[in-house]
C-alpha cells in the first residue's frame, strides 16, 4: 500500500474530451515516509493538495482546449498538480512540459497518461520557493532519482492555476518565470481572486509583460459550486530558444 487512498473519476473539461483521472481520495491523505516533501517545505496539510482536482485547474484546462495551436511553440505548466491543462494540451499535439514541486506529481502524471492512452510527456521538478536554493547541493543523479529532472530552458508559453496562493514578498514566482520565459513569451494564470495579484503584476510589468484580465464567474458544470476568478494573460514581445527536460512515460 502506498500509504494514501486513491480514487478514479471521469473529469469533464469544457471544450475538450473528458479525462480519466487517478487522484487522491480527499484532503486527509498524507504519506511522506522518507521526508522528501518535508525537505521541500511541503507540510502535512499542504501535502495532498497536488493530488486533487481544483476548479482553477479545470478552468486552465478549458482555456488550453480552445487556445489556437502554434507551430513549434514550447509550453511549460508550473505547479501542475494533476496536470489537467498539460494533458489537454498534450492530447492536442502541443509540445508541453508539466512541472511541480511535489515528489509524487510525476508518478501521478505518468499514471494518468496511461489511463488516457496518451504517449509520454515531459515532466520536470519545478520549485520556485525558498527550498530551491538548498537543493543546488544535491548531485544531479540524486536529484533526478528523487524528484525528476529540473526545469531547464526557455518556453514560449507558461501556464499555471492558483499559483498566487500566498504573499510573495521576495518575488520568487516572477523570478522563476523570468528564468524560463523566452524573450517573446506569454503567461496564462488562472487566479481564484486570492488577493495576491498586485505585487506579481508589478514584477511582471518590470520584465516587460503587458496584462489582459478576463473575469471568470462560471462554474465548470451545473453541479459545481459558484466560481469567481480571472484569467491573467501576460504578453511580452522580443526572441530566443531553450530545451525541455525529462519525460513522463
N, C-alpha and C positions, 0 to 999 in steps of 0.2 A: 504493500500500500504506500502511496506517495506521502501520506500524512495530511492530505486535504481531500475534500469531496468535490466531485465534478458533476456537471450536467451537460446535456446536448440539447440544442434548440435550433429551430429554423428562424433565422433573422431576416425580416423583410427590410429592404433598403429601397427607398423611393427612387425610381429611375433605373434600377439595376435588378438582376436576377437575385433571388434570395440566397443567403449563405447558410451553410450547415456549420454551426459553431460549437466547439467544446469550450466551456468556460468554468469558472469556479461556481460552486453551488450558491454561495452567498458571501456576505461581508464578514462572516465569522471564521472563515478558513485562514489557517496560518501554519506554515511549516518552514523552518529555516535551521535545520539541524547542524549545518556547518558554519552558520553565522555569516553567509555570503551577503544576504540582504542587509543585515545589521551593519556590516562593514561599509556598505554603500549609503548608510544613513536612512534606510527604509525601516520604519518602526513596525511593530506587530499590527497596529491599527491601519497603517498605510499598505501593508504587505498585500492584501487581497485586491486592492483597487485596480491593479493592472489586468486582472483576470475576469472582469465584469463588463457587461455591455452597458454603455452610458449613452444618454440622449445626445450629447455633443458629438460623440463618436459616430453615431448614426447620421447626424446632420453633415459631418465631414464626408462620410462615405457617400451620401446623396449628392454632395457637391462634386465629388470626383466622378460620379456616374454620368454627369451631364457636361463636364468640362471638355472643351474641344481638345482632341489629341494633337500633339505637336511632334514633328519628326525629330528624332534624336534627343528629345527632352529627357533630362535626368531628374527624378523626383526623390525626395527624402521625407519620410514621415517621422517626426520626432515625438517621443512619449507615446508610442503607438499602442501600448496595451495589447489588446487582442488584434489590432491591426485591420479593422474593418475597411477603412479607406484604402489601405495598401492592397488588400485582397481585391477590392472592386477595381482599382486601377490596374493591378496585375492581370486580372481577368480580361481587361480591355487591351492588353498587349503593351502597356506602358512600362518603361524602364524605371522601376520603383524600388527603393531600398527602405525597409522598415527598421526603426531603431527604438530602443527603450533602455532604461537603466535597470529594470528588474531582471534578476538572474534567470527567471523562468519564461520570460517573454518569447525568447527564441524557440524553445521547445513547444510552447503552445502554438506559435505561428506555424511550425512545421506540421503539427498535427492537423491544424485547420486547413492548410494547403492540401494535405492528403484527403481530408474529408470532402473537400470540394473538387477533388480530381484536378488540381492545378499543378503546373510544373514548379520546380524550385524557384525561390525568390530570395534576393539578397537580404540578409539581416545583420545589423551591426549593434554593438553596445554603444548607446549614446547617452552620456551623463553630463549635464551642464552644471551640476551642483558643486558644493564645496569639496565633496569627496573625489572629484575628478583629478585634482592635483595630486592627492595622495596615491592614486593608482598609477602614477607615472613610474613609480619604483618597481612595479611588477614586471617580471620578464614577459616578453611578447607571448611566448608559448603558454606560460601560466595564465596570463590574462585571457587568451583566446580559448583555452580549455574551460575556464570557469564562466566567463561572461560572453564570449564571442569576440570577433574582431571589432576594433574601434571604428567609429565613423571617420572616414578619410575622404579627401577630395572635395570638389565643388559641385553644387546642384543648381539646376535651373528653377526648380520649384521646391519649396519647403512647406510642408503642411503639418498641422497639429490640431488637436482638440482638447480644450480645457487644460492648457499648459500654463495659463496665467493664474494658477490656483493659490498663489501666495505672494506676499510682497517680495520684490526682487531688488533690494536696495543696491546690491553690487552689480546688477545688470548682467548676471551670468547667462541668462537665456539669450538676450540680444547679442552677447559676445559669441555664444555658440553659433548662432545664425550668421554672425559676421564672418566666422571662420569657414563656414561651409556654403555660404551663398555665392553663386557666381556673380561676376560684375553686372550682367544682365540677369535679374532674378525676380521671382515672385514669391511671396509668402502668404499662405492662406491659413488663418487660425479661426476656429470656432470657439467663441468665448461665451459662457453662460452668465454674463453680467456679474462677474465676481468683484469688480471694482478695482482691479489692479492694472488697468489698461494705460492710464496716463503716463507713468514713467516709461513704460515699454514703447508707447507711441513716440516719446521724445528721443529715445535712444535709436529707434528705427529711422526717424527723420534725420538724425545726425549721421547715419550711414547712407543717406541719400534715397531713402524709400518714401514714396508718397502713399497715402492711405485712402481707401474707399471702404466705408462701413455699410453693411446691409443688415437691417434688423431681421431677426427670425422670431416669430411669435406663434409658430405652429408646432404641435407635436408630430412625431413621425407617423403615428397611426391613431385611429379613433380610440384605441384602448389606452394610449399613453397619457400621462399627466400633462397639464399645460406646460409649455416651454417658452422661456424668454431669454434670448441671447442675440448674438450677432456674428456675422462673418466679417472678419478683419482681413482685407485684401490689400497687401502692400506690393508695390512695384518699384523696381529700380532699373534705370537704363544705363548700359555700357558693355565687356565680352571676355570669356575665358573658359577653361575646361578643367575637369578633375576626373577621378576614377573611383568607382564604388568599392566596397569590400565584400567579404564573405558571402555565402549563400545558405538560405534555409531550404533544405530539400526533404 
